Every structure is written in C-alpha cells, then in structure tokens.
Amino acid sequence: MKKEKKILVVGSMNVDMVVKTSRIPRVGETLLGGVFNQYEGGKGANQAVAANAIFPGTAFCAGVGGDTIGAEYLKYLRGRGLDVSLVRSFKGAHTGVALITVAKEGKNSITVAPGANMLLSPADMRKIDFSKFSHAAFQLENSLETVEAGLEQAKLASCVTILTPAPGRLLPNSVLKNVDYLVPNEIEILQLKRGYASIDSAAAGLLKSGVGNIIVTLGERGCVYFNGEGKTSFKPCSVRAVDTVGAGDCFTGSFMAGLRIYGGDVGKAIKLATAAAAIKVTKAGAQSVGTFAEVKRMLKKF
C-alpha cells in the first residue's frame, strides 16, 4: 500500500517570554505591573502545531540550540504528536527567544533573538526528501538563503508551497516564483516589493512576479484572496480576543492542513483557517490552538 504523504513546516522555534501590560510602552518608557508567562513559540513551530491539530503527524524542521530550553521544547513538541525527526540541534548555540508585550486589548509587540534558527542552512534543505510531503510551509525567521533553497527543493519534488513573509522584507523573484500560496498580513504585503501603496496593487505585482496565490490576513476584518482570476473577500469569525500572538501562524498552519484534507479547495481551507485562528485568539499563548472538533463547531457559526 502506498504510504500517505505528510505535510511539512520548515521554520523557527522560539521560547516566548510574554509580559501583559495595560498598553504597549512608548520608546524609552518603562511600565510596571505586568504579568509574566512563558510559552512555546516561533512562527514555524506555531504553524506546525496548528497544522498538526487538523492533520495529525505533521512534520517539523527547525534549528534548536544545545541547551535545556531546546531539549524541553523538543520533548513538548513530541508530546503534541509532531514528527520532529528533521529538527537539527546546534551545540554552542542558544534556542531562539522572543520577548513579547501584550496590551489588555490583545495587541502585541515582539522582539526576537533567533539563535539556532539562523543556523539552519541551504545544505540542510537539500538533505530533506521533500517527495515524502504533499505540502511544505516556510516563513522568514530563518536565513533567506535557507528559505530560498527549501522552496526550490520543495517545488522540484512537486510540493504545494506556502510562504509567510514575516518578518516582512524585500523578496527577490527567485524566492517568489516558487511560492504557490503567499500569506502576508496587510503590512507585510507592502514590504515585499518597492513601489506599491495598496494591498491590491501589491498583490497584482506579486502575482506578476510568479506567486501563484495570495491571501492577505486582515485580523478582525477577515482576509482577502487574490489569484489570476481576481479577488475574493472572506469574513471573520466574531470572538472576543484575549491574545493575538500567533493568530496569523495558526491561520497559515490550519490553511495548509485544510488544503490537504479538502483536496486543494482554497475556499474551504480559508474558512477552516479563519475558524481556527478565531479560537486561538480566545486563548493565551501562541500555540493554544483548538482541536479539529472545536474548529468544526466554530465553522458552523459563520
């Protein structure tokens, strides 16, 4: 019997150190009275956990430091059912850390010390047998050379590729041409190419650069989908946000899993991802995602 292909997330794993405050501090300002919590994070790990909740057995590739934090993180990911056999451990490096401030209304600011995430290399990408996977997702918390090599290898193996272009930066066509689904937010899409002042014009330019499809996430306003046939808006699920950290990652990971289980039906995958992200923002922590059963119940509400 032919073995069913898995889905793969290549990316980052960070420990999120989160302080809740009344508001985001201004430059040079110190705020007292915040509550501290520590969570597992990193855009790659966030997406992998979200995808795995929908499609169990999701594989994850990242760089982890040779420290206690990294060892505990890997144990945690295994406990959540992820395949972490492709994670590389780098002795002498620290595991990635993110310092996050969350205001009472749910808005956040994030600073990342990437550590071992940046040690994952193009050579590591060439060692992966991408033919074992139907879909592969990437972000920009590894080196751009590594992301470019991973996308190239994934496309050569006929994977459906997804890229979250965050942190936002200019991207060459050599990266964009290998992206089937680009999933930026409304700020990031304007940072990928020079000369665009609107989401619509940026999306048109990116499609001309070789991107197959674009989904721009708009937070509480839902998302908009662009492809060669035009533009489609998708409404959000209305919930009370507690913590928006990781909401976009939850959307993307769930979207990839949705593409897998719905046989490439983009509309169904987007609605699934929207419901999953809505559940996530009602909980604290970037990886506090709902179960597939919870997501299906949320889907019935919109």
VEXGU-71671 format. One record per residue (C-alpha): residue number from 1; x, y, z. Coordinates in nm, 4 decimals, always signed. Layout:
<recs>
<NUM; <X; Y; Z>>
...
</recs>
This chain:
<recs>
<1; <+0.0000; +0.0000; +0.0000>>
<2; <+0.1296; +0.3448; -0.0922>>
<3; <+0.2217; +0.5466; +0.2157>>
<4; <+0.0196; +0.8658; +0.2648>>
<5; <+0.2267; +1.1814; +0.2325>>
<6; <+0.2685; +1.4077; +0.5342>>
<7; <+0.2775; +1.7858; +0.5399>>
<8; <+0.5895; +1.9742; +0.6485>>
<9; <+0.6640; +2.3051; +0.8182>>
<10; <+1.0198; +2.4385; +0.7915>>
<11; <+1.0857; +2.7319; +1.0197>>
<12; <+1.1669; +2.8647; +1.3613>>
<13; <+1.1183; +2.7571; +1.7190>>
<14; <+1.1402; +3.0185; +1.9932>>
<15; <+1.0529; +3.0389; +2.3587>>
<16; <+0.8071; +3.3275; +2.4022>>
<17; <+0.8576; +3.5341; +2.7172>>
<18; <+0.5366; +3.7320; +2.7489>>
<19; <+0.4521; +4.0306; +2.9676>>
<20; <+0.0934; +4.1564; +2.9841>>
<21; <+0.0551; +4.5294; +3.0365>>
<22; <-0.2143; +4.7940; +3.0183>>
<23; <-0.0730; +4.9119; +2.6840>>
<24; <+0.2332; +4.8849; +2.4583>>
<25; <+0.5072; +5.1114; +2.6053>>
<26; <+0.6381; +5.4055; +2.4065>>
<27; <+1.0056; +5.4274; +2.3071>>
<28; <+1.2144; +5.4846; +2.6210>>
<29; <+0.9217; +5.4184; +2.8557>>
<30; <+0.9110; +5.1610; +3.1379>>
<31; <+0.5754; +5.0184; +3.2509>>
<32; <+0.5289; +4.8336; +3.5824>>
<33; <+0.2592; +4.5947; +3.6920>>
<34; <+0.2740; +4.3429; +3.4065>>
<35; <+0.2129; +3.9693; +3.4491>>
<36; <+0.4798; +3.7331; +3.3088>>
<37; <+0.4262; +3.3987; +3.1357>>
<38; <+0.6479; +3.1736; +2.9247>>
<39; <+0.5165; +2.9869; +2.6200>>
<40; <+0.6479; +2.7823; +2.3308>>
<41; <+0.6550; +2.9886; +2.0093>>
<42; <+0.8364; +3.0709; +1.6866>>
<43; <+0.6449; +3.1140; +1.3619>>
<44; <+0.7454; +2.7735; +1.2303>>
<45; <+0.6566; +2.5810; +1.5451>>
<46; <+0.3324; +2.7776; +1.5806>>
<47; <+0.2299; +2.6796; +1.2283>>
<48; <+0.3328; +2.3178; +1.2790>>
<49; <+0.1295; +2.2838; +1.5991>>
<50; <-0.1757; +2.4409; +1.4308>>
<51; <-0.1418; +2.2178; +1.1244>>
<52; <-0.0979; +1.9084; +1.3401>>
<53; <-0.4234; +1.9818; +1.5233>>
<54; <-0.6029; +1.9450; +1.1893>>
<55; <-0.3765; +1.6911; +1.0172>>
<56; <-0.2045; +1.4689; +1.2799>>
<57; <+0.1505; +1.3589; +1.2070>>
<58; <+0.2646; +1.6912; +1.0612>>
<59; <+0.6456; +1.7069; +1.0306>>
<60; <+0.8578; +1.9975; +1.1521>>
<61; <+1.2114; +2.1070; +1.0580>>
<62; <+1.3987; +2.3742; +1.2558>>
<63; <+1.7248; +2.4596; +1.4281>>
<64; <+1.7387; +2.4234; +1.8059>>
<65; <+2.0145; +2.5183; +2.0495>>
<66; <+2.2084; +2.2670; +2.2524>>
<67; <+2.0563; +2.3991; +2.5747>>
<68; <+1.7990; +2.2918; +2.8317>>
<69; <+1.5361; +2.5192; +2.6802>>
<70; <+1.5728; +2.3478; +2.3429>>
<71; <+1.5643; +1.9965; +2.4887>>
<72; <+1.2474; +2.0739; +2.6826>>
<73; <+1.0894; +2.2306; +2.3750>>
<74; <+1.1541; +1.9198; +2.1635>>
<75; <+1.0050; +1.6985; +2.4352>>
<76; <+0.6970; +1.9201; +2.4370>>
<77; <+0.6567; +1.9034; +2.0566>>
<78; <+0.6866; +1.5249; +2.0588>>
<79; <+0.4193; +1.5204; +2.3278>>
<80; <+0.1883; +1.7095; +2.0941>>
<81; <+0.2329; +1.4425; +1.8279>>
<82; <+0.4644; +1.6290; +1.5901>>
<83; <+0.7289; +1.4496; +1.3855>>
<84; <+1.0484; +1.6359; +1.4852>>
<85; <+1.2964; +1.3987; +1.3235>>
<86; <+1.4117; +1.6762; +1.0869>>
<87; <+1.4933; +1.9243; +1.3675>>
<88; <+1.8690; +1.9962; +1.3830>>
<89; <+2.0432; +2.0560; +1.7152>>
<90; <+2.3352; +2.3032; +1.7205>>
<91; <+2.5699; +2.2709; +2.0171>>
<92; <+2.7020; +2.6026; +2.1444>>
<93; <+2.4046; +2.7971; +2.0106>>
<94; <+2.1059; +2.9151; +2.2106>>
<95; <+1.7484; +2.8282; +2.1253>>
<96; <+1.5530; +3.1209; +1.9809>>
<97; <+1.3847; +3.3585; +2.2245>>
<98; <+1.1035; +3.6097; +2.1655>>
<99; <+1.0256; +3.8964; +2.4037>>
<100; <+0.6569; +3.9852; +2.3723>>
<101; <+0.4470; +4.2621; +2.5236>>
<102; <+0.0692; +4.2101; +2.5122>>
<103; <-0.1682; +4.5001; +2.5815>>
<104; <-0.5040; +4.4429; +2.7535>>
<105; <-0.6977; +4.4719; +2.4255>>
<106; <-0.4838; +4.1913; +2.2752>>
<107; <-0.2428; +4.3937; +2.0585>>
<108; <+0.1251; +4.2984; +2.0826>>
<109; <+0.4844; +4.3935; +2.0054>>
<110; <+0.7569; +4.1314; +1.9552>>
<111; <+1.1399; +4.1276; +1.9565>>
<112; <+1.3192; +3.8064; +1.8569>>
<113; <+1.6722; +3.6754; +1.9299>>
<114; <+1.6820; +3.3970; +1.6673>>
<115; <+1.9804; +3.1942; +1.7881>>
<116; <+1.9882; +2.8448; +1.6335>>
<117; <+1.7075; +2.9324; +1.3924>>
<118; <+1.9590; +3.1172; +1.1745>>
<119; <+2.1972; +2.8195; +1.1654>>
<120; <+1.9616; +2.6052; +0.9595>>
<121; <+2.1271; +2.6095; +0.6178>>
<122; <+2.0603; +2.5549; +0.2453>>
<123; <+2.2575; +2.2311; +0.2783>>
<124; <+2.0063; +2.1162; +0.5398>>
<125; <+1.7270; +2.1814; +0.2895>>
<126; <+1.8994; +1.9726; +0.0244>>
<127; <+1.9146; +1.6783; +0.2670>>
<128; <+1.5358; +1.6695; +0.3093>>
<129; <+1.3415; +1.4229; +0.0954>>
<130; <+1.0575; +1.6601; +0.0046>>
<131; <+0.8943; +1.3865; -0.2055>>
<132; <+0.7578; +1.2466; +0.1225>>
<133; <+0.5407; +1.5571; +0.1641>>
<134; <+0.2393; +1.6939; -0.0225>>
<135; <+0.2680; +2.0482; +0.1196>>
<136; <+0.5572; +2.2494; +0.2673>>
<137; <+0.5327; +2.5789; +0.4565>>
<138; <+0.8083; +2.8339; +0.5231>>
<139; <+0.8490; +3.1730; +0.6953>>
<140; <+1.1323; +3.4295; +0.7157>>
<141; <+1.2692; +3.3593; +1.0641>>
<142; <+1.5478; +3.1502; +0.9099>>
<143; <+1.8096; +3.2873; +0.6701>>
<144; <+1.6691; +3.3948; +0.3340>>
<145; <+1.9169; +3.1631; +0.1575>>
<146; <+1.7775; +2.8681; +0.3540>>
<147; <+1.4175; +2.9624; +0.2770>>
<148; <+1.5001; +3.0059; -0.0930>>
<149; <+1.6724; +2.6668; -0.1082>>
<150; <+1.3866; +2.4992; +0.0769>>
<151; <+1.1233; +2.6436; -0.1553>>
<152; <+1.3266; +2.5374; -0.4593>>
<153; <+1.3718; +2.1814; -0.3330>>
<154; <+1.0056; +2.1549; -0.2366>>
<155; <+0.8897; +2.2674; -0.5822>>
<156; <+1.1280; +2.0239; -0.7515>>
<157; <+0.9560; +1.7492; -0.5507>>
<158; <+0.6104; +1.8778; -0.6597>>
<159; <+0.5097; +2.0001; -0.3138>>
<160; <+0.2469; +2.2704; -0.2781>>
<161; <+0.4451; +2.5559; -0.1175>>
<162; <+0.3264; +2.8167; +0.1321>>
<163; <+0.5282; +3.1174; +0.2490>>
<164; <+0.4510; +3.3527; +0.5359>>
<165; <+0.6724; +3.6549; +0.4536>>
<166; <+0.7356; +3.7577; +0.8140>>
<167; <+0.9283; +3.9433; +0.9354>>
<168; <+0.8468; +4.1499; +0.6244>>
<169; <+1.1317; +4.2316; +0.3864>>
<170; <+1.2056; +4.2745; +0.0157>>
<171; <+1.1982; +3.9385; -0.1621>>
<172; <+1.3652; +3.8538; -0.4947>>
<173; <+1.1776; +3.6845; -0.7769>>
<174; <+1.3971; +3.3777; -0.7223>>
<175; <+1.2026; +3.3247; -0.3981>>
<176; <+0.8593; +3.4378; -0.5140>>
<177; <+0.8499; +3.2185; -0.8255>>
<178; <+0.8483; +2.9050; -0.6092>>
<179; <+0.5601; +3.0162; -0.3854>>
<180; <+0.2172; +2.8661; -0.4538>>
<181; <+0.0464; +3.0445; -0.1631>>
<182; <+0.1841; +3.3664; -0.0149>>
<183; <+0.0191; +3.4575; +0.3187>>
<184; <+0.1211; +3.8080; +0.4385>>
<185; <-0.0708; +4.0478; +0.6595>>
<186; <-0.1672; +4.3920; +0.5332>>
<187; <+0.1651; +4.5453; +0.6444>>
<188; <+0.3920; +4.2680; +0.5174>>
<189; <+0.2497; +4.2649; +0.1650>>
<190; <+0.3687; +4.6247; +0.1173>>
<191; <+0.7225; +4.5338; +0.2302>>
<192; <+0.7893; +4.2628; -0.0294>>
<193; <+0.8312; +4.4814; -0.3380>>
<194; <+0.9081; +4.8512; -0.3811>>
<195; <+0.6621; +5.0945; -0.5351>>
<196; <+0.3243; +4.9663; -0.4119>>
<197; <+0.0991; +5.1744; -0.1881>>
<198; <-0.2070; +4.9493; -0.1646>>
<199; <-0.2836; +4.5847; -0.0999>>
<200; <-0.4477; +4.5463; -0.4408>>
<201; <-0.1570; +4.6919; -0.6387>>
<202; <+0.0976; +4.4937; -0.4358>>
<203; <-0.0971; +4.1718; -0.4914>>
<204; <-0.1137; +4.2367; -0.8668>>
<205; <+0.2619; +4.2965; -0.8793>>
<206; <+0.3417; +3.9857; -0.6766>>
<207; <+0.1240; +3.7687; -0.8989>>
<208; <+0.3181; +3.9009; -1.1984>>
<209; <+0.6404; +3.8049; -1.0174>>
<210; <+0.5355; +3.4413; -1.0225>>
<211; <+0.3432; +3.3914; -0.6979>>
<212; <+0.0532; +3.1545; -0.7592>>
<213; <-0.1969; +3.2777; -0.4990>>
<214; <-0.2016; +3.5429; -0.2253>>
<215; <-0.4039; +3.5508; +0.0958>>
<216; <-0.3769; +3.8773; +0.2889>>
<217; <-0.4834; +3.8396; +0.6516>>
<218; <-0.6645; +4.1422; +0.7965>>
<219; <-0.7046; +4.0444; +1.1619>>
<220; <-1.0545; +4.1124; +1.2915>>
<221; <-1.1609; +4.2101; +0.9353>>
<222; <-1.1040; +3.8603; +0.7943>>
<223; <-0.8863; +3.8106; +0.4858>>
<224; <-0.8779; +3.8651; +0.1107>>
<225; <-0.7706; +3.6114; -0.1507>>
<226; <-0.6059; +3.7064; -0.4810>>
<227; <-0.5300; +3.4824; -0.7775>>
<228; <-0.5192; +3.5144; -1.1543>>
<229; <-0.8994; +3.5256; -1.1683>>
<230; <-0.9476; +3.8185; -0.9299>>
<231; <-1.0129; +3.8961; -0.5647>>
<232; <-1.2378; +3.7334; -0.3032>>
<233; <-1.3049; +3.8588; +0.0494>>
<234; <-1.3680; +3.6256; +0.3433>>
<235; <-1.5426; +3.7453; +0.6571>>
<236; <-1.4022; +3.6789; +1.0062>>
<237; <-1.5471; +3.4847; +1.2973>>
<238; <-1.6597; +3.7285; +1.5664>>
<239; <-1.4936; +3.6480; +1.9011>>
<240; <-1.3539; +3.8380; +2.1992>>
<241; <-0.9751; +3.8458; +2.1588>>
<242; <-0.7598; +3.7652; +2.4609>>
<243; <-0.4206; +3.7205; +2.2914>>
<244; <-0.3491; +3.7729; +1.9204>>
<245; <+0.0086; +3.6385; +1.9359>>
<246; <+0.0342; +3.3534; +1.6871>>
<247; <-0.3065; +3.4136; +1.5266>>
<248; <-0.1563; +3.4560; +1.1798>>
<249; <+0.0571; +3.1454; +1.2249>>
<250; <-0.2462; +2.9476; +1.3357>>
<251; <-0.4270; +3.0674; +1.0234>>
<252; <-0.1443; +2.9611; +0.7915>>
<253; <-0.0795; +2.6229; +0.9529>>
<254; <-0.4511; +2.5448; +0.9564>>
<255; <-0.4836; +2.6656; +0.5963>>
<256; <-0.2111; +2.4243; +0.4825>>
<257; <-0.3813; +2.1382; +0.6663>>
<258; <-0.7119; +2.2458; +0.5129>>
<259; <-0.5666; +2.2317; +0.1637>>
<260; <-0.4505; +1.8790; +0.2436>>
<261; <-0.7785; +1.7440; +0.3810>>
<262; <-1.0032; +1.9281; +0.1330>>
<263; <-0.8072; +1.8246; -0.1742>>
<264; <-0.6892; +2.1751; -0.2611>>
<265; <-1.0245; +2.3540; -0.2168>>
<266; <-0.8965; +2.7041; -0.1296>>
<267; <-1.2295; +2.8442; -0.0128>>
<268; <-1.2881; +2.5614; +0.2346>>
<269; <-0.9282; +2.5811; +0.3564>>
<270; <-0.9547; +2.9573; +0.4178>>
<271; <-1.2782; +2.9205; +0.6141>>
<272; <-1.1238; +2.6423; +0.8217>>
<273; <-0.8175; +2.8572; +0.8896>>
<274; <-1.0353; +3.1543; +0.9858>>
<275; <-1.2256; +2.9436; +1.2380>>
<276; <-0.9014; +2.8008; +1.3821>>
<277; <-0.7477; +3.1481; +1.4216>>
<278; <-1.0649; +3.2741; +1.5908>>
<279; <-1.0386; +3.0007; +1.8534>>
<280; <-0.6687; +3.0716; +1.9042>>
<281; <-0.7189; +3.4433; +1.9891>>
<282; <-0.9563; +3.3495; +2.2716>>
<283; <-0.6676; +3.1735; +2.4489>>
<284; <-0.3315; +3.2918; +2.5835>>
<285; <-0.0154; +3.1594; +2.4168>>
<286; <+0.0870; +3.1360; +2.0525>>
<287; <+0.0248; +2.7591; +2.0401>>
<288; <-0.3035; +2.7493; +2.2313>>
<289; <-0.4932; +2.6134; +1.9328>>
<290; <-0.8295; +2.4411; +1.9237>>
<291; <-0.8904; +2.0784; +1.8385>>
<292; <-1.0267; +1.9854; +1.4953>>
<293; <-1.3636; +1.9188; +1.6607>>
<294; <-1.3654; +2.2696; +1.8124>>
<295; <-1.2716; +2.4226; +1.4769>>
<296; <-1.5559; +2.2392; +1.3024>>
<297; <-1.8008; +2.3696; +1.5637>>
<298; <-1.6738; +2.7250; +1.5078>>
<299; <-1.7174; +2.6807; +1.1323>>
<300; <-2.0905; +2.6335; +1.1829>>
<301; <-2.1160; +2.9832; +1.3363>>
<302; <-2.0276; +3.1755; +1.0198>>
</recs>
